[in-house]
Amino acid sequence: MRRFGRTIVTAALAVAVVAGTAGWAVGDSRPAVTGPPPGSAAWRAGSVGGRPLPDPRAASPREVARFFAGLDGSARRELLRAHPLVVGNLEGAPLPLRYEANRTAVLATGEARYASLAGPGRQILAFDPRGRGLVAEVFGDLEEAAHVSVIVPGSDNDAAAHDARRTPHTGPAGMARALRDAAGGSTAVVAWTGYTTPVGVGPDAAGGRLAEAGAARLARFTAGLDAVDAPDPVLFCHSYGSVVCGLAARHTDATDVVVLGSPGMRADRAAALGTRARVWAARGPSDWIADVPHVRFAGLGHGADPASPAFGARPVPASDVRGHTGYFAPGTRSLAAFAAIAKGEVR
């Protein structure tokens, strides 16, 4: 009976899994953005030069890449003008075309909260205004990069918050800029808020529903990178983003999966992730994520602690990291280690 009581208490504590950056505020449940981008029905009904267009839901990124390779510049621009939301979010489409399509799509929304995303020099690789909005931005030259990293963030991130004022080196864009600066010009970094993240603390943060939807989107995103001949990526997964990466790992070609401030990866050990990627884990001494119960019960909680030796991840030094969001602060041992991993310097 005592053991049952402890189990119930542990299950109750699992509800308090905090997987984001907004503190202890209660969060609401949110529907996940899934499926092909807005405008896909009109796209499927269209054609270019008498050729049918690849189905955004069914065509693989490789098939999409081959389709665009067979089009001349005028045909590509015709599709961009008619279907900017589809072209901008279509994995396997040429990168410069996606940047231009997303600039067009952002401006077409007419919403002030997104306007900065269309600014000069921005390389917006994905933009979807559904729900709270999804966005991915490239820092560096993804077409010429020798190394590619992808930042997968945790809770309370969306397209509207992408350019919000934050403490420097936090948030997806801040982390990506810091990593790119530390790793150097041969590395491109993508800030990928390509899934619906939890808001605050609640069933979404403690459960795996949004992570499962996010994992499918992350796997397709990495397949899109492969389709345009980008290097195999390193995934840097913060907080609830590490739950997404844990579920997606076996379906990506990532060389490394680095989790930081992780509540768990929905696996008992690194070997159970089913990936050939090297798995790394970092947790700073003052990160409150250490107080989150590493359990799974009745669908709540995310399992074993990736930072524990028993999990089997490679440790990343983080003794000088402050709080839950300080892992990319310049001068920290963690950022130096991240840069070395991103550049493939650690064997």
C-alpha positions as CSV (number, residue, x, y, z in Angstrom):
1,M,0.0,0.0,0.0
2,R,2.9,2.3,0.8
3,R,4.4,1.6,-2.6
4,F,1.1,2.4,-4.3
5,G,1.0,5.7,-2.4
6,R,4.4,6.6,-3.6
7,T,3.4,5.9,-7.2
8,I,0.4,8.1,-6.9
9,V,2.5,10.9,-5.5
10,T,5.1,10.5,-8.2
11,A,2.4,10.6,-10.9
12,A,1.0,13.8,-9.4
13,L,4.5,15.3,-9.4
14,A,4.9,14.4,-13.1
15,V,2.1,16.9,-13.9
16,A,4.7,19.6,-12.8
17,V,7.1,18.7,-15.6
18,V,8.2,22.1,-16.7
19,A,9.6,22.0,-20.2
20,G,9.9,25.6,-21.2
21,T,11.1,29.0,-20.1
22,A,8.1,30.8,-18.8
23,G,8.3,29.7,-15.2
24,W,5.6,28.0,-13.2
25,A,2.5,29.6,-14.8
26,V,-0.3,27.1,-15.6
27,G,-0.6,26.5,-19.4
28,D,-3.6,25.6,-21.6
29,S,-3.8,22.6,-23.9
30,R,-3.2,23.6,-27.5
31,P,-4.0,21.8,-30.8
32,A,-0.9,20.8,-32.7
33,V,-0.3,22.1,-36.2
34,T,0.0,19.1,-38.5
35,G,-0.3,18.2,-42.1
36,P,0.7,20.1,-45.2
37,P,1.0,23.9,-45.3
38,P,-1.9,26.3,-45.9
39,G,-3.0,26.5,-49.6
40,S,-2.1,22.9,-50.3
41,A,-5.5,22.1,-51.8
42,A,-5.1,24.9,-54.4
43,W,-1.5,23.8,-55.1
44,R,-2.6,20.2,-55.7
45,A,-5.2,21.4,-58.2
46,G,-2.7,23.5,-60.1
47,S,0.1,22.7,-62.6
48,V,3.0,24.4,-64.2
49,G,4.0,24.0,-67.9
50,G,1.4,21.2,-68.1
51,R,3.1,19.3,-65.3
52,P,1.2,18.3,-62.1
53,L,2.6,19.7,-58.8
54,P,4.0,17.3,-56.2
55,D,1.5,16.6,-53.4
56,P,2.9,18.3,-50.2
57,R,1.5,15.5,-48.1
58,A,2.6,12.5,-50.1
59,A,5.7,13.5,-52.0
60,S,9.1,13.0,-50.3
61,P,11.5,15.9,-50.1
62,R,13.7,14.1,-52.6
63,E,10.8,14.0,-55.1
64,V,10.1,17.7,-54.5
65,A,13.8,18.5,-55.1
66,R,13.8,16.5,-58.4
67,F,10.6,18.3,-59.5
68,F,12.1,21.8,-58.9
69,A,15.3,20.7,-60.6
70,G,13.3,20.2,-63.8
71,L,11.9,23.8,-63.8
72,D,13.4,26.9,-65.2
73,G,13.5,30.2,-63.3
74,S,10.3,31.6,-64.7
75,A,8.3,28.4,-63.8
76,R,9.7,28.5,-60.2
77,R,8.7,32.2,-59.9
78,E,5.3,31.5,-61.2
79,L,4.8,28.9,-58.4
80,L,6.2,31.3,-55.8
81,R,3.8,34.1,-56.8
82,A,0.7,31.8,-56.9
83,H,1.5,29.6,-53.8
84,P,4.0,31.4,-51.5
85,L,2.9,29.5,-48.3
86,V,3.3,26.1,-50.0
87,V,6.6,26.9,-51.7
88,G,8.0,28.5,-48.5
89,N,7.2,25.4,-46.4
90,L,7.9,22.7,-49.0
91,E,10.8,20.5,-47.8
92,G,13.1,19.9,-50.8
93,A,12.3,23.1,-52.6
94,P,15.4,25.3,-53.4
95,L,16.5,27.3,-50.4
96,P,16.6,30.8,-52.0
97,L,13.1,30.2,-53.4
98,R,11.8,29.3,-49.9
99,Y,13.4,32.4,-48.4
100,E,11.7,34.6,-51.0
101,A,8.4,32.8,-50.7
102,N,8.3,33.2,-47.0
103,R,9.1,36.9,-47.2
104,T,6.1,37.2,-49.5
105,A,3.9,35.1,-47.2
106,V,4.9,37.1,-44.1
107,L,4.0,40.4,-45.9
108,A,0.8,39.0,-47.2
109,T,-0.5,38.3,-43.6
110,G,-0.5,42.1,-42.9
111,E,0.1,41.3,-39.3
112,A,2.5,43.6,-37.3
113,R,3.6,40.8,-35.0
114,Y,5.2,39.0,-38.0
115,A,6.5,42.1,-39.9
116,S,10.1,41.9,-38.7
117,L,10.5,38.4,-40.2
118,A,10.3,40.0,-43.7
119,G,13.2,42.4,-42.9
120,P,16.3,42.7,-45.2
121,G,18.7,39.9,-44.9
122,R,16.4,37.5,-43.1
123,Q,16.5,33.9,-44.2
124,I,13.2,32.5,-43.2
125,L,13.2,28.9,-44.1
126,A,9.6,28.1,-42.9
127,F,6.6,30.3,-42.0
128,D,3.2,29.0,-41.2
129,P,0.7,31.4,-39.6
130,R,-1.7,28.6,-38.4
131,G,-2.3,28.5,-34.6
132,R,0.4,30.5,-32.8
133,G,2.6,30.4,-35.9
134,L,5.6,28.3,-36.8
135,V,8.9,29.6,-38.1
136,A,12.4,28.5,-38.9
137,E,15.3,30.9,-39.6
138,V,18.8,30.3,-41.0
139,F,21.9,32.0,-39.6
140,G,24.8,31.6,-42.0
141,D,25.0,30.2,-45.6
142,L,23.0,26.9,-45.6
143,E,23.9,26.3,-49.3
144,E,27.6,26.4,-48.7
145,A,28.0,25.4,-45.1
146,A,30.4,22.6,-44.2
147,H,28.4,21.9,-41.0
148,V,24.7,22.4,-40.1
149,S,23.1,22.6,-36.6
150,V,19.4,22.8,-35.8
151,I,18.1,24.4,-32.5
152,V,14.9,22.6,-31.4
153,P,13.4,24.8,-28.6
154,G,11.0,24.1,-25.7
155,S,7.8,25.6,-24.5
156,D,6.4,29.1,-25.1
157,N,8.1,29.5,-28.5
158,D,6.2,30.4,-31.7
159,A,6.4,32.7,-34.8
160,A,5.0,35.7,-32.9
161,A,7.6,35.4,-30.2
162,H,10.5,34.7,-32.5
163,D,11.6,38.3,-32.5
164,A,10.4,39.2,-29.0
165,R,12.7,41.0,-26.6
166,R,14.6,38.4,-24.6
167,T,17.6,38.0,-22.5
168,P,20.5,37.7,-25.0
169,H,21.5,34.2,-26.1
170,T,18.1,32.7,-25.1
171,G,15.2,31.8,-27.3
172,P,15.6,29.9,-30.5
173,A,17.1,32.8,-32.5
174,G,19.3,33.9,-29.7
175,M,20.7,30.4,-29.2
176,A,21.2,30.0,-33.0
177,R,23.1,33.3,-33.3
178,A,25.3,32.5,-30.3
179,L,26.2,29.0,-31.6
180,R,26.9,30.4,-35.1
181,D,29.2,33.1,-33.7
182,A,31.0,30.5,-31.6
183,A,31.3,27.9,-34.3
184,G,32.4,30.2,-37.1
185,G,31.5,30.9,-40.7
186,S,31.6,27.4,-42.1
187,T,28.7,26.5,-39.9
188,A,25.0,27.3,-40.6
189,V,22.5,27.2,-37.7
190,V,18.8,26.9,-38.1
191,A,16.5,28.1,-35.3
192,W,13.6,25.7,-35.8
193,T,10.3,26.4,-34.1
194,G,8.6,24.1,-36.6
195,Y,6.2,22.5,-34.2
196,T,3.5,23.6,-31.7
197,T,5.2,24.0,-28.4
198,P,3.5,23.8,-25.0
199,V,2.5,27.0,-23.2
200,G,3.5,27.2,-19.6
201,V,3.0,24.2,-17.4
202,G,0.1,21.8,-17.9
203,P,-0.9,18.6,-19.6
204,D,0.9,19.6,-22.8
205,A,4.2,20.1,-21.0
206,A,3.9,16.9,-19.0
207,G,2.6,14.8,-21.9
208,G,4.0,13.7,-25.2
209,R,1.2,14.6,-27.6
210,L,2.8,17.8,-28.9
211,A,6.2,16.1,-29.0
212,E,4.9,13.3,-31.1
213,A,3.5,15.7,-33.6
214,G,6.7,17.8,-33.5
215,A,8.9,14.7,-34.0
216,A,7.2,13.9,-37.3
217,R,7.7,17.4,-38.5
218,L,11.4,17.4,-37.4
219,A,12.0,14.2,-39.2
220,R,10.6,15.6,-42.4
221,F,12.6,18.8,-41.9
222,T,15.9,16.9,-41.7
223,A,14.9,14.9,-44.7
224,G,14.4,18.2,-46.5
225,L,17.9,19.3,-45.6
226,D,19.2,16.0,-47.0
227,A,17.2,16.6,-50.2
228,V,19.0,19.9,-50.9
229,D,22.4,18.2,-50.1
230,A,23.0,20.0,-46.8
231,P,25.4,18.2,-44.4
232,D,23.9,15.8,-41.9
233,P,22.8,18.1,-39.0
234,V,23.6,18.3,-35.3
235,L,20.4,18.7,-33.2
236,F,20.6,20.9,-30.2
237,C,17.4,20.2,-28.2
238,H,16.4,22.5,-25.3
239,S,14.0,21.5,-22.6
240,Y,10.7,20.1,-24.1
241,G,12.5,20.2,-27.4
242,S,14.6,17.3,-26.1
243,V,11.4,15.2,-25.9
244,V,10.8,16.0,-29.5
245,C,14.3,15.0,-30.4
246,G,14.1,11.8,-28.4
247,L,11.1,10.7,-30.4
248,A,12.5,11.9,-33.8
249,A,16.1,10.7,-33.4
250,R,15.6,7.3,-35.0
251,H,14.0,9.0,-38.0
252,T,16.7,11.5,-38.7
253,D,20.2,11.4,-40.1
254,A,21.6,13.6,-37.4
255,T,25.3,13.0,-36.5
256,D,24.8,14.2,-32.9
257,V,21.8,14.8,-30.7
258,V,22.6,17.3,-27.9
259,V,20.0,17.8,-25.1
260,L,20.2,20.6,-22.6
261,G,18.0,21.3,-19.6
262,S,16.1,18.1,-20.5
263,P,13.0,16.7,-18.7
264,G,13.6,13.4,-20.4
265,M,13.6,11.9,-23.9
266,R,10.9,9.2,-23.5
267,A,13.6,6.6,-23.4
268,D,15.2,4.7,-20.5
269,R,18.7,5.0,-21.9
270,A,20.5,6.5,-24.9
271,A,20.8,3.2,-26.7
272,A,17.0,2.9,-26.7
273,L,16.6,6.0,-28.9
274,G,17.4,3.8,-31.9
275,T,19.8,6.2,-33.5
276,R,23.4,6.0,-34.7
277,A,23.9,9.6,-33.7
278,R,26.1,10.4,-30.7
279,V,23.9,11.5,-27.8
280,W,25.1,14.3,-25.4
281,A,23.5,15.8,-22.4
282,A,24.1,19.0,-20.4
283,R,22.5,20.4,-17.2
284,G,23.7,23.4,-15.3
285,P,23.9,23.3,-11.4
286,S,21.1,25.9,-11.0
287,D,18.8,24.6,-13.7
288,W,15.4,23.9,-12.1
289,I,14.8,21.1,-14.5
290,A,16.7,18.9,-12.1
291,D,13.8,19.1,-9.7
292,V,11.3,17.7,-12.3
293,P,10.5,14.0,-11.6
294,H,12.1,11.8,-14.2
295,V,9.2,9.3,-14.4
296,R,6.5,8.2,-16.8
297,F,3.1,7.3,-15.5
298,A,-0.3,7.3,-17.2
299,G,1.1,9.3,-20.2
300,L,2.7,11.9,-18.0
301,G,6.4,12.6,-17.5
302,H,9.2,12.0,-19.9
303,G,11.3,9.2,-18.3
304,A,14.9,8.8,-17.4
305,D,17.2,11.8,-16.8
306,P,19.5,12.2,-19.8
307,A,22.1,13.9,-17.7
308,S,22.4,10.9,-15.3
309,P,25.4,8.6,-15.9
310,A,23.0,5.6,-16.1
311,F,21.3,7.1,-19.2
312,G,24.5,6.7,-21.2
313,A,24.7,10.1,-22.9
314,R,28.1,11.8,-23.3
315,P,28.4,14.6,-20.7
316,V,28.7,18.2,-21.8
317,P,30.5,20.5,-19.3
318,A,28.0,22.9,-17.9
319,S,29.3,23.8,-14.4
320,D,29.2,27.6,-15.2
321,V,25.7,27.7,-16.8
322,R,23.2,29.9,-15.0
323,G,19.5,28.8,-14.8
324,H,17.5,27.0,-17.4
325,T,18.3,29.2,-20.4
326,G,22.0,30.1,-20.0
327,Y,23.6,27.3,-22.0
328,F,24.5,29.4,-25.0
329,A,25.9,32.4,-23.0
330,P,29.3,33.5,-24.4
331,G,32.2,32.3,-22.4
332,T,30.5,29.3,-20.9
333,R,32.1,25.9,-21.1
334,S,28.8,24.5,-22.5
335,L,28.9,26.9,-25.5
336,A,32.5,26.1,-26.3
337,A,31.6,22.4,-26.2
338,F,28.5,22.9,-28.4
339,A,30.7,24.8,-31.0
340,A,33.2,21.9,-31.1
341,I,30.4,19.4,-31.5
342,A,28.8,21.5,-34.2
343,K,32.0,21.6,-36.2
344,G,32.6,17.9,-35.8
345,E,35.8,18.4,-33.8
346,V,34.9,16.0,-31.0
347,R,35.4,12.3,-31.7
